[in-house]
Amino acid sequence: MRITLLSFSLFFLLLSTLTSYGQGLCDLGGGNFELDKYEGCAPLTVKITNNLTNYNLVGYYALYDGKETNPSIREVSTYTYQLPGTFIMLQVAGIPSGRGYACKTVKVSETRPIGAIYSSCGGGKIFLELTNDVILAAYDQVEIKWGDGETATWQKGNALKFVHEYKSVATSPTVTITGLYAAGKACDKGRVYSFPVTFERPQFNEIQTTAVEMRNDGTIRLTYRGVTGVRTNIQYSTNGTSYVTSGTRSSGGTQPYDIKGLNKDQSYKVRLSSEDLCAGSTETEPISTMTISGNSTDGSNNLKWSQYPDAAQFDGYDLLRDGTVIKSFTAIGETSYTDNDVECGTFAEYQVVAKLKTATSTSAAIGIKVETGSAKPLSGGSVSVLDKSSVAIKAEVPGAGPNTSFELSIERAEAGSTLFKKIITLYNQSDYIDNAANTDERSYCYRMSYENSCGQKVPPSEPICTILLSKKLTTLNWTSDSPILGGFEDYTVVQTGSGGASEDIPMQKNTSYTVKLNNQSALEYNFLVKAVSLDGNFESLSNIINYRRNAGVFVPDAFTPNGDGHNDILEAKSEQLQSFNMSVMNRWGVVVFHSDDITKGWDGTFEGTNAPVGYYYYKMTFVDDINQTVEKSGTFMLLR
């Protein structure tokens, strides 16, 4: 189908028509066209033929209402009506006398399938009811084929309910329902609706309320499970005796329903009353809505809620602050709580949830602003090494939440120093990354303080310090300053091999660990130390130490003990030995130096005088990190 917008000149022509006539366009004349069909079944496609012989431009509007004077005109040759109804096709053309108009009426018949519900009533008997809506009203009659060779017909104006009894229930027949038109009409029938019949009566116990929530606008949001074909009335009551039906559903599966226009501060009972076409009915156990109230005194929020009336259904209460559970209760009579974890000037929203055997009932939210009380110390905090230059600082500010405001100040000092300097002030944030650190070389200590929205200030916290991990030979050592406010359980050494396998080694409060490896160990490991807070909410990690198994010993091939500060000492180099001894001999075999400490080297003297320039011989014996005894020898040059 080719569509082209008409030119600006034709559009101006239409505007002039509006100015001249101020009425519908069909009676103005001057146009001439025809359609290949004027009625039929939806979707109906009509072909347009223009009968004008002397014209400039011509366009059509398929949905003209008979009144509009400035319709959207398009150049088309066909048009498809998707929905049923009676429509006007308008032609607008530019002709020698100015403009011409013509209209044709198109009638499109309903073809959408008819809806129905059914109930199996035991044995082979079923009840079926047609859905009474505009679709059904469009047809003259309905043909119902039961799937067993028998047929029933509904005529307009007849009852909508049918009863049919199958002689055999060994198979599941398929029922088809078709809307029909009277003879002589352009459309003979609509689309078919079909469904299989199951010879099992719907189980009313599958119809259950799963959640009830009172909202702040007085709407009860009900979530329930329905069964297809079973009418379910959603009802509520203020006294538990007389119930009002808010609405009726017949659909299956989990679905929501809103009961509107109620009082959020009043308790209601909500139930489902269901009946099928077999005249069976049942009511679910009513679910009671919850209410909550509260106020603020002496820097705390006092909450009180309604006691759930049915102990047989009750499992417990959850009290929520800003959407998070802050306290759970198991006794049905526990209906009050004082929330001390709030700060002056903060605003918090509370809800209570009654947890029942098969459902939950949630109250509307109440908001409370704390006006009095003093600022409380930080509830917790930690520092943790992220990488070689970064430290993550976290704080737990009392009462912090989406409706609170505070300023958090962070100070830093190098470990052992008492000089703390402020590095940042955060606004309504409790996490910060310090990127100006050298975590492989130093431990850093931090203090935190905050000011709440009432201007009350809390003094700086106790210092918390990053864990600095270091290595000496086969021993790992780390600093002992606490990295977590309020203390922590134990240290854990985390050992990760080059293949990715990781092992946690508990260390209690010890601050050193001797690496234990063997011939089967990986060639390379990363080590770090971890500490976790007593409540498990905070974690601190140290810097990472890389450890290579059986690294050996390096001895230079020359040194220059001339006092210039460069290469003046002959030193053996290794990081991972359990024991070590080395002797240096001159070319006559005289021992001129001996050491069993790898950190102590030869300064080039013998018996208090400078040893002569030349070649020397060394011999060493050491035990490596996997308990192997190794002997090594070689030569080097002494230069001056």
C-alpha positions as CSV (number, residue, x, y, z in Angstrom):
1,M,0.0,0.0,0.0
2,R,1.5,3.4,-1.1
3,I,1.0,6.3,1.3
4,T,1.9,9.9,0.5
5,L,1.1,13.1,2.4
6,L,-0.8,15.6,0.4
7,S,0.9,18.8,-0.7
8,F,0.8,22.0,1.3
9,S,-1.5,23.6,-1.3
10,L,-4.2,20.9,-0.7
11,F,-3.8,21.3,3.0
12,F,-4.4,25.0,2.6
13,L,-7.4,24.2,0.5
14,L,-8.9,22.2,3.4
15,L,-8.2,25.1,5.8
16,S,-10.1,27.4,3.4
17,T,-13.0,24.9,3.5
18,L,-13.0,25.1,7.3
19,T,-13.2,28.9,7.1
20,S,-16.0,28.9,4.5
21,Y,-18.3,26.2,5.8
22,G,-17.6,25.4,9.4
23,Q,-19.4,22.0,9.1
24,G,-18.9,18.4,7.9
25,L,-17.6,17.7,4.4
26,C,-19.7,14.8,3.1
27,D,-22.5,17.0,1.8
28,L,-20.3,19.4,-0.1
29,G,-19.9,17.2,-3.2
30,G,-17.5,17.4,-6.0
31,G,-15.8,14.1,-5.3
32,N,-16.4,10.7,-6.9
33,F,-15.0,7.3,-5.8
34,E,-16.1,3.8,-5.1
35,L,-15.0,0.8,-2.9
36,D,-14.9,-2.8,-3.9
37,K,-16.9,-3.7,-0.7
38,Y,-18.9,-1.8,1.8
39,E,-19.4,-4.4,4.5
40,G,-17.7,-7.6,5.7
41,C,-15.9,-9.3,8.5
42,A,-13.2,-7.7,10.6
43,P,-10.4,-7.3,9.6
44,L,-11.9,-5.9,6.4
45,T,-9.6,-4.6,3.6
46,V,-11.3,-2.3,1.1
47,K,-9.9,-1.3,-2.3
48,I,-10.4,2.4,-3.4
49,T,-11.1,3.4,-7.0
50,N,-11.0,7.1,-7.8
51,N,-13.7,8.0,-10.5
52,L,-12.6,11.6,-11.0
53,T,-11.1,12.4,-14.4
54,N,-10.0,16.0,-14.0
55,Y,-8.2,16.6,-10.6
56,N,-4.9,17.7,-9.2
57,L,-4.5,15.8,-6.0
58,V,-6.7,13.3,-4.2
59,G,-6.6,11.8,-0.7
60,Y,-8.7,9.8,1.7
61,Y,-9.5,9.6,5.4
62,A,-10.8,6.2,6.4
63,L,-12.1,7.1,9.9
64,Y,-14.0,10.3,9.2
65,D,-16.5,11.1,11.9
66,G,-18.8,13.2,9.6
67,K,-18.1,16.4,11.5
68,E,-14.4,17.1,11.4
69,T,-13.3,19.9,9.0
70,N,-9.6,19.4,9.1
71,P,-9.0,15.6,8.9
72,S,-5.6,14.0,8.2
73,I,-5.8,13.1,4.5
74,R,-3.5,10.5,2.9
75,E,-3.1,9.2,-0.7
76,V,-4.0,5.5,-0.4
77,S,-5.4,2.8,-2.6
78,T,-6.5,0.3,0.1
79,Y,-7.3,0.4,3.8
80,T,-7.8,-2.3,6.4
81,Y,-10.4,-1.9,9.2
82,Q,-9.1,-4.1,12.1
83,L,-12.0,-3.6,14.5
84,P,-15.8,-3.8,14.1
85,G,-18.0,-0.8,13.7
86,T,-19.6,1.6,11.1
87,F,-17.1,3.9,9.5
88,I,-17.1,6.8,6.9
89,M,-14.4,6.9,4.2
90,L,-13.9,10.5,3.1
91,Q,-12.4,11.6,-0.3
92,V,-10.9,15.1,-0.7
93,A,-9.7,16.2,-4.1
94,G,-8.4,19.3,-5.8
95,I,-10.7,19.9,-8.9
96,P,-10.9,22.8,-11.3
97,S,-13.7,24.5,-9.3
98,G,-11.6,24.4,-6.1
99,R,-12.2,21.2,-4.1
100,G,-14.4,18.2,-4.1
101,Y,-15.6,15.8,-1.4
102,A,-17.3,12.4,-1.3
103,C,-18.1,9.9,1.4
104,K,-18.9,6.2,1.6
105,T,-20.1,4.2,4.6
106,V,-18.3,0.9,5.5
107,K,-19.8,-1.6,8.0
108,V,-17.4,-4.0,9.6
109,S,-18.8,-7.0,11.5
110,E,-17.5,-8.4,14.8
111,T,-15.3,-11.5,14.5
112,R,-13.6,-11.7,17.8
113,P,-14.2,-15.0,19.7
114,I,-16.8,-15.3,22.3
115,G,-15.6,-15.9,25.9
116,A,-17.0,-18.5,28.3
117,I,-16.2,-20.2,31.6
118,Y,-17.1,-23.7,32.6
119,S,-17.1,-25.9,35.7
120,S,-16.9,-29.6,35.9
121,C,-19.4,-30.8,38.5
122,G,-18.4,-34.5,39.0
123,G,-18.9,-37.4,36.7
124,G,-19.5,-36.2,33.1
125,K,-21.6,-33.1,33.9
126,I,-20.3,-29.7,33.2
127,F,-21.9,-26.2,33.5
128,L,-20.9,-23.6,30.9
129,E,-21.7,-19.8,30.8
130,L,-21.1,-17.4,27.9
131,T,-19.5,-14.1,28.7
132,N,-22.1,-11.3,28.4
133,D,-20.2,-8.5,26.7
134,V,-20.2,-6.4,23.5
135,I,-18.7,-9.2,21.6
136,L,-21.5,-11.6,22.4
137,A,-24.1,-8.8,21.7
138,A,-22.8,-8.4,18.1
139,Y,-23.8,-12.0,17.0
140,D,-27.3,-13.3,16.2
141,Q,-26.6,-16.7,17.6
142,V,-23.8,-18.9,19.0
143,E,-23.0,-22.5,18.1
144,I,-21.5,-24.7,20.9
145,K,-19.9,-28.0,19.9
146,W,-19.3,-30.1,22.9
147,G,-16.7,-32.3,21.3
148,D,-18.7,-35.5,21.6
149,G,-20.7,-35.0,18.5
150,E,-23.5,-33.0,20.1
151,T,-24.2,-29.3,19.5
152,A,-26.1,-26.6,21.3
153,T,-27.3,-23.2,20.0
154,W,-27.7,-19.9,21.8
155,Q,-30.1,-17.4,20.3
156,K,-29.9,-13.7,21.1
157,G,-32.0,-13.0,24.2
158,N,-31.7,-16.6,25.6
159,A,-30.1,-17.6,29.0
160,L,-26.4,-17.7,29.0
161,K,-25.9,-20.9,31.0
162,F,-25.8,-24.4,29.6
163,V,-25.6,-27.9,31.2
164,H,-24.1,-30.8,29.3
165,E,-23.4,-34.4,30.4
166,Y,-20.8,-36.5,28.7
167,K,-21.3,-40.2,28.5
168,S,-17.6,-40.9,28.7
169,V,-14.9,-39.2,30.8
170,A,-12.1,-41.4,29.5
171,T,-10.8,-38.6,27.2
172,S,-10.7,-34.8,27.4
173,P,-13.1,-33.4,24.7
174,T,-12.5,-30.0,23.2
175,V,-15.4,-27.5,23.3
176,T,-15.6,-25.0,20.4
177,I,-17.8,-21.8,20.5
178,T,-18.5,-19.8,17.4
179,G,-20.5,-16.6,17.0
180,L,-22.9,-16.7,13.9
181,Y,-24.8,-14.1,11.9
182,A,-28.2,-14.4,10.4
183,A,-28.4,-15.4,6.7
184,G,-28.0,-12.7,4.2
185,K,-25.5,-10.6,6.1
186,A,-22.1,-9.9,4.6
187,C,-20.3,-11.7,7.5
188,D,-21.4,-15.2,8.4
189,K,-19.4,-16.0,11.5
190,G,-16.6,-15.0,13.9
191,R,-13.4,-16.7,15.0
192,V,-13.6,-19.9,17.1
193,Y,-12.9,-20.1,20.8
194,S,-11.9,-23.5,22.0
195,F,-10.8,-25.2,25.2
196,P,-10.3,-28.7,26.6
197,V,-12.7,-30.1,29.2
198,T,-11.1,-31.6,32.4
199,F,-13.4,-33.8,34.4
200,E,-12.3,-32.5,37.8
201,R,-14.1,-30.2,39.9
202,P,-12.1,-27.0,40.8
203,Q,-10.5,-27.2,44.2
204,F,-11.7,-24.2,46.3
205,N,-8.8,-24.7,48.7
206,E,-6.6,-23.5,45.9
207,I,-8.2,-20.1,46.2
208,Q,-6.2,-18.3,48.8
209,T,-5.1,-14.8,49.9
210,T,-1.4,-14.5,50.0
211,A,-0.8,-10.9,51.0
212,V,-2.8,-7.9,52.3
213,E,-1.3,-4.4,52.4
214,M,-3.0,-1.2,53.7
215,R,-1.6,1.7,51.7
216,N,-1.4,5.3,52.9
217,D,-4.2,6.5,50.5
218,G,-6.7,4.1,52.2
219,T,-6.4,1.4,49.5
220,I,-6.1,-2.3,50.5
221,R,-3.9,-4.1,48.0
222,L,-4.9,-7.7,48.0
223,T,-2.8,-10.4,46.4
224,Y,-4.5,-13.8,45.9
225,R,-4.6,-17.0,43.9
226,G,-7.7,-17.6,41.8
227,V,-9.0,-20.6,39.8
228,T,-10.1,-20.2,36.2
229,G,-13.9,-20.5,35.9
230,V,-14.7,-19.9,39.6
231,R,-16.3,-16.6,40.5
232,T,-14.4,-15.1,43.3
233,N,-16.0,-12.2,45.3
234,I,-13.4,-9.9,47.0
235,Q,-15.1,-8.8,50.3
236,Y,-14.2,-6.7,53.3
237,S,-15.8,-6.0,56.7
238,T,-15.3,-3.6,59.6
239,N,-16.8,-5.9,62.2
240,G,-16.1,-9.4,60.8
241,T,-19.9,-10.1,60.6
242,S,-21.3,-8.3,57.6
243,Y,-19.2,-8.2,54.4
244,V,-19.3,-5.8,51.4
245,T,-18.3,-7.2,48.0
246,S,-15.8,-4.9,46.3
247,G,-15.5,-6.8,43.1
248,T,-15.7,-10.2,41.3
249,R,-13.1,-12.1,39.3
250,S,-13.2,-15.4,37.5
251,S,-9.5,-15.6,36.3
252,G,-6.9,-18.0,37.5
253,G,-3.4,-17.6,38.9
254,T,-1.8,-15.1,41.3
255,Q,-3.3,-11.6,40.8
256,P,-3.7,-8.3,42.7
257,Y,-6.9,-6.5,43.5
258,D,-7.4,-3.0,45.1
259,I,-10.1,-2.1,47.5
260,K,-10.2,1.7,47.5
261,G,-11.6,4.5,49.6
262,L,-11.0,3.1,53.1
263,N,-9.5,4.5,56.2
264,K,-5.9,3.5,56.7
265,D,-6.1,3.9,60.5
266,Q,-9.0,1.4,60.8
267,S,-8.7,-2.3,60.9
268,Y,-10.6,-4.3,58.3
269,K,-11.1,-8.0,57.6
270,V,-10.7,-9.2,54.0
271,R,-11.9,-12.5,52.6
272,L,-12.6,-14.3,49.3
273,S,-16.0,-15.8,48.7
274,S,-16.0,-18.2,45.7
275,E,-18.7,-20.1,43.9
276,D,-18.6,-22.2,40.7
277,L,-21.3,-22.9,38.2
278,C,-22.2,-26.1,40.0
279,A,-23.5,-24.0,42.9
280,G,-20.6,-24.9,45.2
281,S,-19.3,-22.0,47.3
282,T,-16.7,-21.4,50.1
283,E,-15.2,-18.5,52.0
284,T,-11.5,-18.2,52.9
285,E,-10.3,-17.4,56.4
286,P,-10.5,-13.6,56.8
287,I,-7.2,-11.7,56.9
288,S,-7.1,-8.6,59.2
289,T,-5.3,-5.4,58.2
290,M,-2.7,-4.0,60.5
291,T,-2.4,-0.5,61.9
292,I,0.6,1.2,63.5
293,S,1.1,4.5,65.4
294,G,4.0,6.2,67.1
295,N,5.7,9.3,68.5
296,S,9.1,10.6,69.4
297,T,10.3,11.3,73.0
298,D,13.8,11.8,74.5
299,G,15.6,11.0,71.2
300,S,13.7,7.7,70.6
301,N,10.8,6.6,68.5
302,N,8.0,4.8,70.3
303,L,5.9,2.4,68.1
304,K,2.7,0.6,68.8
305,W,0.6,-1.6,66.5
306,S,-2.7,-3.5,66.5
307,Q,-2.6,-7.1,67.9
308,Y,-3.5,-9.6,65.3
309,P,-6.9,-11.0,66.3
310,D,-6.5,-14.7,65.2
311,A,-3.8,-16.6,67.1
312,A,-4.4,-19.7,65.0
313,Q,-3.1,-17.9,61.9
314,F,-0.3,-16.0,63.6
315,D,3.4,-16.7,63.2
316,G,5.1,-13.4,64.2
317,Y,5.6,-9.7,63.5
318,D,8.3,-7.9,61.5
319,L,8.9,-4.2,62.3
320,L,10.3,-2.3,59.3
321,R,12.1,1.1,59.3
322,D,12.6,2.6,55.9
323,G,11.8,-0.7,54.3
324,T,14.3,-2.8,56.3
325,V,13.4,-5.2,59.1
326,I,14.8,-3.8,62.4
327,K,13.1,-6.2,64.9
328,S,11.1,-9.5,64.7
329,F,8.6,-10.7,67.4
330,T,7.2,-14.1,68.0
331,A,4.6,-13.4,70.6
332,I,1.2,-12.2,69.5
333,G,0.9,-9.8,72.4
334,E,4.2,-8.0,71.6
335,T,2.7,-4.9,70.1
336,S,5.2,-2.1,71.0
337,Y,8.8,-1.2,70.5
338,T,11.1,1.7,71.3
339,D,13.6,2.4,68.5
340,N,16.7,4.0,70.0
341,D,18.8,3.7,66.8
342,V,17.7,7.1,65.6
343,E,19.3,10.6,65.5
344,C,18.0,14.0,66.2
345,G,16.4,15.6,63.1
346,T,16.1,12.3,61.3
347,F,12.9,11.1,59.7
348,A,12.0,7.5,59.5
349,E,9.0,5.5,58.1
350,Y,7.7,2.5,59.9
351,Q,5.5,-0.4,59.0
352,V,4.6,-3.6,60.8
353,V,4.0,-6.9,59.0
354,A,2.0,-9.7,60.6
355,K,3.4,-13.0,59.3
356,L,0.6,-15.6,59.1
357,K,0.5,-19.3,58.2
358,T,-0.4,-18.7,54.6
359,A,-0.2,-14.9,54.1
360,T,1.2,-11.6,55.3
361,S,-0.6,-8.4,56.4
362,T,1.2,-5.1,56.2
363,S,0.2,-1.9,57.7
364,A,0.3,1.6,56.1
365,A,3.5,3.5,56.8
366,I,3.8,6.2,59.4
367,G,6.6,8.8,59.5
368,I,8.3,10.1,62.7
369,K,10.8,12.8,63.0
370,V,13.2,12.8,66.0
371,E,13.3,16.3,67.6
372,T,15.2,15.7,70.9
373,G,18.0,13.6,72.3
374,S,21.8,13.7,72.1
375,A,24.0,12.4,69.3
376,K,25.1,8.8,69.7
377,P,28.6,7.4,69.0
378,L,29.3,5.7,65.7
379,S,27.8,2.3,65.7
380,G,30.7,0.7,63.8
381,G,33.4,1.3,61.2
382,S,36.4,-0.3,59.5
383,V,39.4,0.4,57.3
384,S,40.5,-2.1,54.6
385,V,43.3,-2.1,52.0
386,L,42.0,-2.1,48.5
387,D,45.3,-1.9,46.6
388,K,48.8,-0.5,46.8
389,S,47.5,3.1,47.1
390,S,43.9,2.9,48.3
391,V,42.2,2.4,51.6
392,A,38.4,1.9,52.0
393,I,36.9,3.6,55.1
394,K,33.4,2.7,56.2
395,A,31.3,4.1,59.1
396,E,27.9,3.1,60.5
397,V,26.2,6.4,61.5
398,P,23.4,5.9,64.1
399,G,20.0,6.4,62.5
400,A,21.4,6.9,59.0
401,G,18.9,6.2,56.2
402,P,17.3,7.7,53.1
403,N,15.4,10.3,55.1
404,T,18.4,11.5,57.3
405,S,21.2,14.0,56.9
406,F,24.6,14.2,58.6
407,E,28.2,15.3,58.0
408,L,30.9,12.7,58.5
409,S,34.5,13.9,59.0
410,I,37.5,11.6,58.5
411,E,41.0,12.2,59.9
412,R,44.2,10.3,59.1
413,A,47.6,9.7,60.7
414,E,50.4,7.3,60.0
415,A,50.5,4.4,62.5
416,G,52.3,5.4,65.7
417,S,51.7,9.1,65.2
418,T,49.3,11.1,67.3
419,L,49.0,13.8,64.7
420,F,45.7,13.4,62.9
421,K,44.7,15.6,59.9
422,K,41.3,15.9,58.4
423,I,41.2,14.5,54.8
424,I,37.5,14.8,53.9
425,T,34.1,15.8,55.1
426,L,31.2,13.7,53.6
427,Y,27.6,14.8,53.4
428,N,25.1,12.0,53.9
429,Q,27.7,9.4,52.9
430,S,29.4,6.9,55.1
431,D,31.9,5.3,52.7
432,Y,35.1,6.8,51.4
433,I,38.2,5.7,49.5
434,D,41.6,7.3,50.4
435,N,43.7,7.1,47.3
436,A,46.8,8.8,48.8
437,A,48.2,5.9,50.7
438,N,51.2,3.5,50.3
439,T,49.7,0.4,51.8
440,D,52.7,-1.9,51.1
441,E,55.0,0.3,53.2
442,R,52.9,1.9,56.0
443,S,49.9,1.3,58.2
444,Y,47.5,4.2,58.3
445,C,45.2,5.1,61.2
446,Y,41.9,6.9,60.8
447,R,39.4,8.6,63.2
448,M,35.8,9.5,62.3
449,S,33.3,12.0,63.8
450,Y,29.9,13.2,62.6
451,E,27.4,16.0,63.1
452,N,23.7,15.2,62.8
453,S,21.0,17.4,61.3
454,C,20.3,19.1,64.7
455,G,23.9,20.3,64.8
456,Q,24.9,17.9,67.5
457,K,28.5,16.7,67.2
458,V,30.2,13.5,68.2
459,P,33.9,13.5,69.2
460,P,36.3,11.6,67.0
461,S,36.2,7.8,67.4
462,E,39.0,5.6,68.6
463,P,41.7,5.2,65.9
464,I,41.3,2.2,63.5
465,C,44.4,1.3,61.5
466,T,45.0,-0.7,58.3
467,I,46.7,-4.0,58.7
468,L,50.3,-3.8,57.3
469,L,51.6,-7.3,56.4
470,S,55.4,-7.9,55.9
471,K,57.6,-10.8,55.4
472,K,61.0,-11.8,56.9
473,L,62.3,-15.0,55.5
474,T,59.5,-17.6,55.9
475,T,57.7,-15.6,58.6
476,L,54.8,-13.2,58.0
477,N,54.2,-10.4,60.5
478,W,51.5,-7.8,60.7
479,T,50.6,-4.8,62.8
480,S,48.3,-5.3,65.9
481,D,46.3,-2.1,65.9
482,S,42.6,-2.8,65.5
483,P,41.2,-2.1,62.0
484,I,37.5,-2.2,63.2
485,L,35.6,-0.1,65.7
486,G,34.4,-2.1,68.6
487,G,36.9,-4.9,68.0
488,F,36.9,-8.1,66.0
489,E,36.9,-11.8,66.5
490,D,40.2,-13.2,65.2
491,Y,42.8,-12.7,62.5
492,T,42.7,-15.1,59.5
493,V,45.6,-15.6,57.1
494,V,44.3,-16.1,53.5
495,Q,46.7,-18.2,51.4
496,T,46.0,-18.2,47.7
497,G,48.0,-20.4,45.3
498,S,49.0,-19.6,41.7
499,G,46.3,-22.0,40.6
500,G,43.6,-20.1,42.3
501,A,43.0,-22.4,45.3
502,S,42.5,-20.5,48.5
503,E,42.8,-21.6,52.2
504,D,41.8,-19.7,55.3
505,I,44.2,-20.2,58.3
506,P,42.7,-19.1,61.6
507,M,45.2,-17.2,63.8
508,Q,43.2,-16.1,66.8
509,K,44.8,-12.8,67.9
510,N,48.4,-13.8,66.9
511,T,50.3,-11.3,64.7
512,S,52.7,-13.7,63.0
513,Y,52.7,-16.8,60.9
514,T,55.4,-19.1,59.6
515,V,54.7,-20.3,56.1
516,K,54.4,-24.1,55.9
517,L,55.1,-25.5,52.4
518,N,56.5,-28.8,50.9
519,N,57.5,-30.2,47.5
520,Q,53.8,-30.6,46.6
521,S,53.0,-26.9,47.2
522,A,52.4,-24.4,44.4
523,L,55.4,-22.5,43.2
524,E,53.9,-19.1,44.1
525,Y,51.4,-17.8,46.7
526,N,49.7,-14.6,47.7
527,F,49.0,-14.0,51.4
528,L,46.8,-11.4,53.1
529,V,45.4,-11.0,56.6
530,K,41.7,-10.6,57.3
531,A,39.7,-9.4,60.3
532,V,35.9,-9.5,60.7
533,S,33.8,-7.5,63.2
534,L,32.0,-9.2,66.1
535,D,28.6,-8.8,64.4
536,G,30.0,-9.7,60.9
537,N,29.0,-6.4,59.4
538,F,32.6,-5.1,58.8
539,E,35.7,-6.7,57.3
540,S,39.3,-5.5,57.0
541,L,41.9,-6.8,54.6
542,S,45.7,-6.2,54.7
543,N,48.0,-5.5,51.8
544,I,49.1,-8.6,49.8
545,I,52.4,-10.3,50.1
546,N,53.7,-12.5,47.2
547,Y,55.7,-15.5,48.2
548,R,57.7,-17.7,45.8
549,R,58.7,-21.2,47.0
550,N,62.4,-22.2,47.1
551,A,63.7,-18.9,45.8
552,G,67.4,-19.7,46.4
553,V,70.3,-17.3,47.4
554,F,71.9,-14.6,45.3
555,V,75.6,-13.6,45.8
556,P,77.1,-10.8,43.6
557,D,80.2,-11.6,41.5
558,A,82.0,-8.4,42.7
559,F,81.9,-5.6,45.4
560,T,83.9,-2.4,46.0
561,P,84.5,-1.7,49.8
562,N,86.0,1.7,49.2
563,G,83.7,3.7,51.5
564,D,81.8,5.6,48.8
565,G,78.5,4.2,50.0
566,H,77.9,2.1,46.9
567,N,78.3,-1.7,46.9
568,D,80.6,-1.5,50.0
569,I,79.3,-4.7,51.6
570,L,79.2,-8.3,50.1
571,E,75.7,-9.5,50.9
572,A,73.9,-12.7,50.2
573,K,70.2,-12.1,49.2
574,S,67.2,-14.3,50.0
575,E,63.9,-13.8,51.6
576,Q,62.7,-17.3,52.5
577,L,65.4,-19.2,54.4
578,Q,64.9,-21.1,57.7
579,S,68.7,-21.1,58.5
580,F,71.9,-19.9,56.9
581,N,75.7,-19.8,57.2
582,M,78.4,-18.6,54.9
583,S,82.2,-18.5,54.9
584,V,84.5,-16.4,52.7
585,M,88.1,-17.7,52.0
586,N,91.1,-16.2,50.3
587,R,93.0,-18.0,47.6
588,W,95.1,-19.8,50.2
589,G,92.0,-21.2,51.9
590,V,92.1,-18.9,55.0
591,V,88.6,-18.0,56.3
592,V,88.4,-14.2,56.2
593,F,84.7,-13.9,57.0
594,H,81.9,-16.0,58.5
595,S,78.2,-15.3,59.2
596,D,75.1,-17.3,60.2
597,D,72.9,-14.2,59.7
598,I,72.0,-13.4,56.1
599,T,71.4,-9.8,56.9
600,K,75.1,-9.3,57.9
601,G,77.6,-9.1,55.1
602,W,81.4,-8.8,54.7
603,D,82.9,-5.3,54.7
604,G,86.2,-6.3,52.9
605,T,88.4,-6.3,56.1
606,F,90.3,-9.1,57.8
607,E,91.7,-8.8,61.3
608,G,91.1,-5.0,61.2
609,T,92.8,-4.2,57.9
610,N,91.6,-4.0,54.4
611,A,91.8,-7.3,52.5
612,P,93.8,-7.2,49.3
613,V,92.1,-6.9,45.9
614,G,91.5,-10.1,44.1
615,Y,89.4,-13.2,43.8
616,Y,87.8,-14.8,46.9
617,Y,85.9,-18.0,47.3
618,Y,82.6,-18.5,49.3
619,K,80.8,-21.5,50.6
620,M,77.4,-21.5,52.2
621,T,74.9,-23.9,53.6
622,F,71.2,-23.0,54.1
623,V,67.8,-24.7,54.8
624,D,65.1,-23.4,52.5
625,D,61.3,-22.9,53.1
626,I,60.5,-26.6,52.3
627,N,63.2,-28.0,54.7
628,Q,65.7,-28.8,52.0
629,T,69.4,-28.4,53.1
630,V,71.3,-26.8,50.2
631,E,75.1,-26.2,49.8
632,K,76.3,-23.5,47.4
633,S,79.8,-22.2,46.5
634,G,81.3,-19.7,44.1
635,T,83.8,-16.9,43.6
636,F,83.7,-13.1,43.5
637,M,86.1,-10.2,42.9
638,L,87.0,-7.6,45.6
639,L,87.8,-4.3,43.9
640,R,88.7,-0.9,45.4
